[in-house]
Structures are given as structure tokens and as C-alpha cells.
Amino acid sequence: MAKKDAAKRVEKEAKKAGKAPKAVPKTSKRDDILVATFDGPGAKPVLRKVAWPKVPKKAALLQVGACGVCGTDQHILKGHWPKPLPWPFTLGHEIGAVIVEKGPELTEDFMGKPLEIGSKVMIPPLMPCGSCYYCVHYPETANKCLTPVYYGRYLGFDKAPHLWGGWAEHVYVDLDMLPGTKIYKLPDDMPLRLGALSEPMTSCIRAFNRAKRAGGFKWGDTVVIQGSGPIGILAIAAAQEMGAGRVICVGAPEAPRLALARKFGAEATVNLEEYKTAEARIARVREIVGGFGADLVMDCSGHPTAGPEGMEFLRDGGTYVEMGQFTDAGSIQTNWHRICTKDLNVLGSWGFTGNDLPLGVDMLYRTRGKYPYYDMQKLYPLTEKGISEAVADAMAMRTVKSTIVPFPELVD
């Protein structure tokens, strides 16, 4: 059987290298792989069985330890994604996984770190092609690649071998089939549930670096984070690690989100359920910040009305970074005179490039004992009921980061 063959290869490779084999990841006793798909916005998840695939020379099969439910996943299921999608397909792009089978020519990750069976890895959802206009001429914005590989979004279930998203037992990667594919090796002792936070943390770091490059974020600055979901919580940690002097969070509800924001180091929080109008929130934030306003405001909420409100949190000459509007949640009325008269920097940040990824993984790994990352995550099984509950709880803000766990023994 294919899974037994993979286990034998681990032992064979280890003996050849003259070292003790790594622990072989546990797998189910059948050859079929469970994959969750959705038929369209508002649809319920459907678990399908997929045959264990053949793994060619530059391919690998990754066993999923943990995969987060992203805000983008939620918006897609609400019908907010602005481009056509290949329904049915498998969602899930915040993946922490382990290699259980690989081809002989897949020997290192895209940063040159060696890969073997048993290596812990993550795969970024957006993988630039490396050869289009933006990749060649503007590599710092390769996140705007014209022909990217997109796991958990643009690869339909109909495409063999049908393992293209993280809400599944396994994910398939193939550098010959999809040359833009990037695999990133995690530290050997990094828990996969922590590795599954690499993608959102890296997005936060890139957004702050956008502000730094524009001269809008300096050591000791006062930062206001709009949104207390997973991106907002991770942004609180990233802001502090990158030099913020003070961090304030605006969001809701108090439990579990704002309470966790303070555990992550937010000096103060402003509850949307208590301060119910933009005017009340602006007054409260300015009262907390004091002086003339915050130096930097970052929107992590994904709500269209956050922008005009957040710009009023800023001092004149401050910087506003929009990183939360990954999907088209609608238009709003705004007065651009305020941008001009306040002399603001207004920046957008879309995901990240491959070169940003080591920063996110390193920050998570280095600060794993400093911030309560696991308190963000509520774990759900890979069942139709489990996935439905994970999505529903995330949408209702009953969780901070719903996380789907196909194999509980792999998560830590």
C-alpha cells in the first residue's frame, strides 16, 4: 500500500544517511484520502474520497496537521470574492503539514533548505510564477503576479489528483505541473498548529514593512489596530516585535477577542459593542492615545467602513495601512479631502511575497513562548459537521481562529 511504502522509504533514507529515522507521521489505515469541497457560496461542505496519488519526481504529498479558517474563506463562502472561482473546490490555505511522500528530485524548499520525508512544511497560498511582468521587473511586488499558483482557491476539485486545499487530509504539490509552487520548510520542532499561523503572520509583517518603507512606522510609534480577529491579534504581536511603543485595538466582542488582544499586549481596547458610533470610537481612541492622534493605523477588520473612521484616529501626517479588504465587501462614501488636509500616507498591502515568508515563520518560532498563540485557536475535526461548525463559529466571532485538524496526533 502507498502509505506503507512511504513509511518504508523514511526508514530506508534514514539508514542510508546513517541516522535514526524521524518519527513516521501516523496516517489512516486506508488508501482513500478525505477532501472537503464546496459547490458554491452558501453551500455546505461535502467530504469526498480521493485515491492516494502517484507522486512523480518533483512532487510531494503533504499530510495536513492543521489548517486555519481565514477571513477570506468566510468571504468566499458569502459570495464576496470578485473573480470567478472553479466550484467545486477545496478551501484552506493556512497550512501546517508534514511530507509523507516525495519524488527523488524534490530535495529542497524554495529557499534552499533540504527536504526529506518527515519534514514539516507550509505552502504559501499565492505563489508567484517568477517570469511575468511584475515578477521580473518588480519582484518586491511579486504578490501581484499575473499568473500565480493559488492553493485553496483557484485550483478546482476536478483537476487531478484533486488535493488542492488545506481542508483535507493531504495536499498535493508538483513543481512540474505547477512550476510556481513553493514549499517552505518549518523548524523541525515547530508544532504544526503554530506553523499554520505562518501565512497570516507574514501578511501582518509585510503590511508593517510597507509602512516602514514609506517612512510611516518608526521605533516607539503609537499604533491602532482595527479588527480583533486573527489578523488583528497577530498584528498586535507583530507591531510590538517591530518596534511599536503603544498598541491599541478596536474590535469586538469582548470575549474571546478583545480579552485576547490585551493578553497579546494591547495597552487598551475599544469595544464596538460599547462605543456604537464612529464618532464615539474616534473620541475614545483619541482619549486613550492622547496628543494629536496615532502615528499608524492598520485595518485588519475587512469591513469597508473602517477606512474613513480609522483615518480620524491618526495625527496629521500619519499613516493608514489597509490590509483587511481581501474581498469586495462593498463600496462606501468617503471624503478624500480628509486625506489631503490631514497630509496622510494611505497604503494598501496585499498578502506577501515568498521573500517575506521567513520573517513570519521566524517571528512565530522565536516568540512562541512570549505570546499565547494557541489561545487563538479552537480546533475542529475534518468532518462535515466539524467544518460547518468551524466556519459558523468564525463568522459569528465565537472564535478567534477556527482551525481544522485532520490528524489530532500531528497538531502539536
CORRA-V705454 format. One record per residue. N is the residue number from 1. RES is the residue in one small letter. PHI is phi as a letter, one per 20 degrees, with the letter a starting at -180 (* if undefined). Layout:
N;RES;PHI, N;RES;PHI
This chain:
1;m;*, 2;a;f, 3;k;f, 4;k;f, 5;d;f, 6;a;f, 7;a;f, 8;k;f, 9;r;f, 10;v;g, 11;e;f, 12;k;f, 13;e;f, 14;a;f, 15;k;f, 16;k;f, 17;a;e, 18;g;m, 19;k;c, 20;a;f, 21;p;f, 22;k;f, 23;a;f, 24;v;f, 25;p;g, 26;k;f, 27;t;c, 28;s;f, 29;k;e, 30;r;d, 31;d;e, 32;d;f, 33;i;d, 34;l;e, 35;v;c, 36;a;e, 37;t;c, 38;f;c, 39;d;e, 40;g;r, 41;p;g, 42;g;n, 43;a;f, 44;k;e, 45;p;f, 46;v;c, 47;l;e, 48;r;d, 49;k;d, 50;v;c, 51;a;f, 52;w;g, 53;p;e, 54;k;f, 55;v;d, 56;p;f, 57;k;f, 58;k;d, 59;a;c, 60;a;b, 61;l;d, 62;l;d, 63;q;e, 64;v;f, 65;g;e, 66;a;b, 67;c;b, 68;g;f, 69;v;e, 70;c;e, 71;g;g, 72;t;f, 73;d;g, 74;q;f, 75;h;f, 76;i;g, 77;l;f, 78;k;e, 79;g;n, 80;h;e, 81;w;f, 82;p;e, 83;k;d, 84;p;f, 85;l;c, 86;p;e, 87;w;g, 88;p;f, 89;f;b, 90;t;d, 91;l;e, 92;g;o, 93;h;c, 94;e;e, 95;i;d, 96;g;d, 97;a;b, 98;v;c, 99;i;f, 100;v;d, 101;e;b, 102;k;b, 103;g;f, 104;p;f, 105;e;e, 106;l;e, 107;t;d, 108;e;b, 109;d;e, 110;f;f, 111;m;d, 112;g;n, 113;k;e, 114;p;f, 115;l;d, 116;e;b, 117;i;f, 118;g;o, 119;s;f, 120;k;e, 121;v;b, 122;m;c, 123;i;c, 124;p;f, 125;p;f, 126;l;d, 127;m;d, 128;p;f, 129;c;f, 130;g;n, 131;s;c, 132;c;e, 133;y;g, 134;y;f, 135;c;f, 136;v;e, 137;h;e, 138;y;c, 139;p;f, 140;e;f, 141;t;d, 142;a;f, 143;n;f, 144;k;d, 145;c;g, 146;l;e, 147;t;c, 148;p;f, 149;v;e, 150;y;c, 151;y;f, 152;g;m, 153;r;b, 154;y;d, 155;l;d, 156;g;f, 157;f;f, 158;d;f, 159;k;f, 160;a;f, 161;p;e, 162;h;m, 163;l;d, 164;w;d, 165;g;b, 166;g;e, 167;w;e, 168;a;a, 169;e;f, 170;h;b, 171;v;c, 172;y;d, 173;v;c, 174;d;b, 175;l;f, 176;d;f, 177;m;f, 178;l;c, 179;p;f, 180;g;f, 181;t;g, 182;k;c, 183;i;d, 184;y;c, 185;k;f, 186;l;e, 187;p;g, 188;d;g, 189;d;d, 190;m;e, 191;p;g, 192;l;f, 193;r;f, 194;l;f, 195;g;g, 196;a;f, 197;l;e, 198;s;f, 199;e;f, 200;p;f, 201;m;f, 202;t;f, 203;s;g, 204;c;f, 205;i;f, 206;r;f, 207;a;f, 208;f;f, 209;n;f, 210;r;g, 211;a;f, 212;k;f, 213;r;f, 214;a;e, 215;g;m, 216;g;d, 217;f;b, 218;k;c, 219;w;g, 220;g;n, 221;d;f, 222;t;e, 223;v;c, 224;v;d, 225;i;d, 226;q;e, 227;g;o, 228;s;d, 229;g;f, 230;p;f, 231;i;f, 232;g;f, 233;i;f, 234;l;f, 235;a;f, 236;i;f, 237;a;f, 238;a;f, 239;a;g, 240;q;f, 241;e;f, 242;m;e, 243;g;o, 244;a;f, 245;g;e, 246;r;c, 247;v;c, 248;i;c, 249;c;c, 250;v;d, 251;g;a, 252;a;a, 253;p;e, 254;e;f, 255;a;d, 256;p;e, 257;r;e, 258;l;f, 259;a;g, 260;l;f, 261;a;g, 262;r;f, 263;k;f, 264;f;f, 265;g;o, 266;a;f, 267;e;f, 268;a;b, 269;t;c, 270;v;c, 271;n;e, 272;l;g, 273;e;f, 274;e;e, 275;y;d, 276;k;e, 277;t;d, 278;a;g, 279;e;f, 280;a;f, 281;r;f, 282;i;f, 283;a;f, 284;r;f, 285;v;f, 286;r;f, 287;e;f, 288;i;f, 289;v;f, 290;g;m, 291;g;m, 292;f;d, 293;g;p, 294;a;f, 295;d;f, 296;l;b, 297;v;c, 298;m;c, 299;d;e, 300;c;d, 301;s;e, 302;g;m, 303;h;e, 304;p;g, 305;t;f, 306;a;f, 307;g;g, 308;p;g, 309;e;f, 310;g;f, 311;m;f, 312;e;e, 313;f;f, 314;l;e, 315;r;f, 316;d;f, 317;g;n, 318;g;f, 319;t;c, 320;y;d, 321;v;d, 322;e;d, 323;m;c, 324;g;e, 325;q;e, 326;f;f, 327;t;c, 328;d;e, 329;a;e, 330;g;o, 331;s;e, 332;i;c, 333;q;e, 334;t;b, 335;n;d, 336;w;f, 337;h;g, 338;r;f, 339;i;f, 340;c;f, 341;t;f, 342;k;e, 343;d;l, 344;l;e, 345;n;e, 346;v;c, 347;l;c, 348;g;d, 349;s;c, 350;w;d, 351;g;l, 352;f;a, 353;t;d, 354;g;g, 355;n;f, 356;d;e, 357;l;g, 358;p;g, 359;l;f, 360;g;f, 361;v;f, 362;d;f, 363;m;f, 364;l;f, 365;y;f, 366;r;f, 367;t;d, 368;r;f, 369;g;e, 370;k;e, 371;y;d, 372;p;e, 373;y;g, 374;y;f, 375;d;f, 376;m;f, 377;q;e, 378;k;d, 379;l;e, 380;y;c, 381;p;f, 382;l;e, 383;t;c, 384;e;f, 385;k;f, 386;g;f, 387;i;f, 388;s;g, 389;e;f, 390;a;f, 391;v;f, 392;a;f, 393;d;f, 394;a;f, 395;m;f, 396;a;e, 397;m;m, 398;r;e, 399;t;c, 400;v;e, 401;k;c, 402;s;f, 403;t;c, 404;i;e, 405;v;c, 406;p;f, 407;f;c, 408;p;g, 409;e;f, 410;l;e, 411;v;f, 412;d;d
